[in-house]
Amino acid sequence: MPDPQSYRPRAGDIPTQPGVYRFRDPKGRVIYVGKAINLRQRLANYFQPIPSLHPRTATMVTTAASVEWTTVNNDIEALQLEYTWIKEFDPRFNVKYRDDKSYPWLAVTVSEEFPRVMVGRGAKRKGTRYFGPYGHAWAIRETVDILLRVFPMRSCSNGVFKRSQQIGRPCLLGYIDKCTAPCVGNISEEEHREIVDDFCDFMAGHTTTFTKRIEKEMYAASEALDFEKAARLRDDLAAMQRALEKQAVVLGDGADADVIALAEDPLEVGVQIFYVRGGRIKGQRGWVADRMDDADTAGLVEHFLLQLYAGEDAEAIPREILVPALPPDHETLEELLSDVRKAKVRIRVPQRGDKKTLQETVAKNAEQALALHKTKRASDLTIRNRALEEIQEALELDEVPLRIECYDISHLQGTEIVASMVVFEDGLARKSEYRRFIIKGQDGSDDVRAMHEVITRRFKRLLDEQSTSIVSTEVEGASGPMLVDPETGRPRKFAYAPGLVVVDGGAPQVAAAQRALTELGINDIPVVGLAKRLEEVWVPDEEDPVILPRSSEGLYLLQRVRDEAHRFAITHHRGRRSKSMVESLLDDVPGLGEVRRKTLMKHFGSLKKLRAATVEEIALVPGIGPATATAIKTAVEQTAKNGKVGAINVTTGEIIEE
């Protein structure tokens, strides 16, 4: 493994100009490409001590054997060169925002004598006008089939077209009036070109003109008593309306925009993009990419926009790009894309209105796509087995950790301290065995002491249950001996020792957990900690953490276990926090004891509803008289006026204002 210091250039040799740099491995392959406004300042970040680097960055610099750079005149040239090199070298450590799935386009071969409409995939070709991309080929084929009634242009292949010319007879579409049959001379090239131009305008979003024109022609034919033509135009109008219904209006101003959202976790990022043209959603794409660096949301957006639009045709770039966070140098990126489009391009974060609502919808789609990806990944038995084996190998365990328990501490500035215990068996969550702990009598800001208490309580219970249990092999569904309660005959869940204990935190939390086990005389249960910032795995009595590869299924499983413990702890903490805050709010109300407070909370359910209630409504609560109701109303209003605990949802514990 190369030492980054062995190829580190002298600081004085690195220019301070804008530029693009490349890291190469010992075989000369480019493994990472990046750009910088100041090359010297940016490259210095890569040659810090390895423990202080992000794990992915540390892996990259220890894989590389050399670094080189090219200076440019400005930021725009740096963006262009970065994209060119990423496309040319396909570096393994650059995040790939291109999925391996090609999306269907609606294409019109405008360069041909008789243009053809078709649905296709793959790279774009010159002389062809494209619409989309679309999420499903069947959906756009259905739309085209409807529109061919209104715009009967050619849709057959070149082979079918030539054969019809030779035999002098059109294909089926010509007989059912979904093609004007230019192959047999039923229509001239100029007349067919007019139909093609109308179709392209309609697909580009200029729909109002056509609907009004057909309505006018329909009424004119009706007044002229040409009812057959009027009926045909009526059916054409209905076909256009059906096609339009498939593309709902989402932006009332008829804007052309690409709406982009990201859903992130430390290892992967889910990407969703909606293509809106003329205010209507014309297409949608979504995929999940591996994260190769530690960039924040703004940095990810910049990389994504560069890869998505650089090198594309001007028609593929909209007037407006809506993103979840502005790139660090969005003015430069706007200038670059405007040069490609030959018109102004705006990159912005929507703040309100329809665009904000659509952005939230796209974000939900990104979150759902990432969650679905994780679910599919977790449900694969082969992948779960590989993850457990990788954990065993990396931590040098005696056996595969079939049962993993994870613990997390949650508190708010030392108050309402709670802990969670989640259980994964065979790589899957066993929610029936989750446990919650309430920490009392200590400073909750001391996570180390709280972790020591939780581990002590849980494993003391383990020893107690093991000493009073009997062994049985006859419990239904058991694959081996089970520890059973001698009184009830049921399995004792706390009596099962885990194959691995994971704590949320670094070396201090791991040391506390290990000390708790040692004090109980337990020395055969391994303990590790997973730190959030760098995703490193800490082992007791080891100075350096274990760094699992970014692509490791074992790291992915540990991360899921840790995140589930965190979610479970936060949920419990919010519920307790909200109840205690509401109760403390009513502590000073005369004549309102604990029983009446609980009755009041149960009746209204939330502080918001209590605040909205009148004195008369409060007085209807059993045990609450008019005088007490008035005091409660005064206390709630005074708290809202002072801005303290302005709105707390008793169910979720969310504090809206403080």
Helices and strands as residue ranges (DSSP letters): G 4-6, G 11-13, E 19-24, E 30-36, H 39-44, G 45-47, G 50-52, H 55-63, E 66-71, H 75-89, E 105-108, E 117-120, E 129-131, H 137-147, H 158-167, H 172-175, G 182-184, H 189-203, H 208-223, H 227-245, E 257-264, E 268-277, E 280-290, H 297-309, G 314-316, E 320-322, H 330-341, E 346-348, H 353-379, H 381-395, E 403-412, E 415-425, E 428-429, G 431-433, E 435-438, H 447-468, E 470-472, E 482-484, G 493-495, E 500-504, H 507-519, E 527-530, E 537-538, H 553-585, H 594-604, H 607-612, H 615-619, H 626-642
